[in-house]
Amino acid sequence: METTSFGRAIRPLWPLDEDVVFLNHGSYGAAPRAVLVAQQHWRDRLEANPVNFMKRVLPEALEQAKARLAAFLAASPSDLAFVDNATSGVNAVLRSLDFRPGDEILINSHTYNAVRQTVRHVAARTGAVPVEADIPFPLSGPQPILEAISARLGARTRLVILDHITSPTATIMPLAPLIDAAKAAGAAVLVDGAHAPGMLPLDLPAIGADYYTGNCHKWLCAPKGCAFLWVDPARQAGIHSLTISHYYEKGFGAEFAWTGTRDPSAWLAVTAALDFLDELGGLEAVTAYTHRLAHEAAAMLAAAWGTEVGGPPDMRGSMASIRLPDRYADPSLTAQMVMDRLWSEHRIEIPILRFAGQPWARISAAPYSEMAEYAMLNQAIGEG
Ligand SMILES: Cc1ncc(COP(=O)(O)O)c(C=O)c1O
C-alpha cells in the first residue's frame, strides 16, 4: 500500500461505519484493517498450536515487537514493558510504590479521572494524601500550569503525575519545566502519556520522568489493549506488574512479559501499526496533516460559534477543545444531552464535556478526518 493523501480518500483503510462522522479518535483510537489482519494472523498462529506458540514463539516475537516499539520511542527495550492500557500502566506504578502516611501524590484538575480514582484508592490504603493543583482553563500559555503545580509542590510531595496531553482539555503539558520543578522538590514523576504516541515525537529517556506510560491503541492505531510502561532503569526494581505471576522478582521485563495466559496479539501487532504509520508517510507527515487539520477546524468552529479554543496552538496537537456557543452554557442542558442529540440526529461522534463551568467539544483529527466533517459538527451545533 502506498498512500499519498489523507482524509476521506483513505478512510476505507479503516473499518469505520460509513455513515458516522467520527470526530472522536481520541477516546479509543481506531485500528486500520491492515493492522487488524496482522493481529488476526498472530491469533491464528497461536491457536494452531497454543503450547508451541506460548512456549517457543511468543518470547522471541514479543522481544521483537518491543524492540521495534522501543526504537520508535528512542528507548532501550529493556526499559519498556507492554501493558494493556495506560490505566494499567498508571496502576502498576501507583500500586508498586510503598507510600507512607503523609506522603503526597500530586495530580491536577486536568488529570484523567481513572487516574484520580487510582490515586484515591492507593491513598486510602497507605495513608498517602492526594493533592490536586487547580489549573485554570482556557489557557493562554504554559505559565498558569507551572504556577498551579509549583504552588502545590512541597517537602512531602512523593510523586507528581503529569499528563503529557490532557484528556478533558486536549492540552499538551509543558513537561520539561514541570519535571524540573518536581525533581527540584525531590519528587518522582509519572507521566501519563495516553495520547502521546502517534501524536507527538517521543524520546522517552530525554523527557526526564521516572515512569512513562502510553497507549499505542489511540494515535498509533494499534489494536485495543496495546500500551506500554517505560521505567527509568534506576527505578525498575520496585515496580511490579499488576498481576503477579511466575516471574515475580525475575526482573522488570520478565515480570511484565508474562502475567498469566492472555491474548498477546494486540502487543505483537504493534509492528503492523508502525508499518502502517510508515506507509502513510511516517509520523512527521501524519502529524503535519492532523495537527494542521485540528488547528484549522478549531479556528473555524470557534469563529462560527463566537467562542474560543481552549489553548494556544503550540499547546495542541491532533485534538482541540472548543467552547460551545453561549446558549449551551445553560446548566439544564447537560453534556450528555448534547452528545445524544448529535449522535441520534446527525450520527456525529464527539465528546462534549463541562469543564471549569463551561461546555466544550473536544475534536480529534485523525489521518482519515477532513474539514467537511467539522463543518457538519458546526451545522449540527448551530441547529441546537
Ligand atoms: C490522559 C489519559 N490517561 C489515561 C487514559 C486511559 O486510557 P486507557 O483507557 O487506554 O487506559 C486516557 C484515555 O483517554 C487519557 O486520556
The ligand as a MOL file (V3000), in Angstrom:
LIG
                    3D

  0  0  0     0  0            999 V3000
M  V30 BEGIN CTAB
M  V30 COUNTS 16 16 0 0 0
M  V30 BEGIN ATOM
M  V30 1 C -4.8390 11.2250 29.8490 0
M  V30 2 C -5.4110 9.8490 29.7910 0
M  V30 3 N -4.9590 8.9270 30.6430 0
M  V30 4 C -5.4070 7.6610 30.6280 0
M  V30 5 C -6.3620 7.2810 29.7240 0
M  V30 6 C -6.8420 5.8780 29.7800 0
M  V30 7 O -6.5600 5.1870 28.6280 0
M  V30 8 P -6.9560 3.6440 28.6170 0
M  V30 9 O -8.4440 3.5850 28.7090 0
M  V30 10 O -6.4420 3.1460 27.3300 0
M  V30 11 O -6.3180 3.0310 29.8030 0
M  V30 12 C -6.8830 8.1950 28.8230 0
M  V30 13 C -7.9280 7.8020 27.8700 0
M  V30 14 O -8.4940 8.5830 27.1660 0
M  V30 15 C -6.3980 9.5240 28.8630 0
M  V30 16 O -6.8620 10.4420 28.0380 0
M  V30 END ATOM
M  V30 BEGIN BOND
M  V30 1 1 1 2
M  V30 2 1 2 3
M  V30 3 2 2 15
M  V30 4 2 3 4
M  V30 5 1 4 5
M  V30 6 1 5 6
M  V30 7 2 5 12
M  V30 8 1 6 7
M  V30 9 1 7 8
M  V30 10 2 8 9
M  V30 11 1 8 10
M  V30 12 1 8 11
M  V30 13 1 12 13
M  V30 14 1 12 15
M  V30 15 2 13 14
M  V30 16 1 15 16
M  V30 END BOND
M  V30 END CTAB
M  END
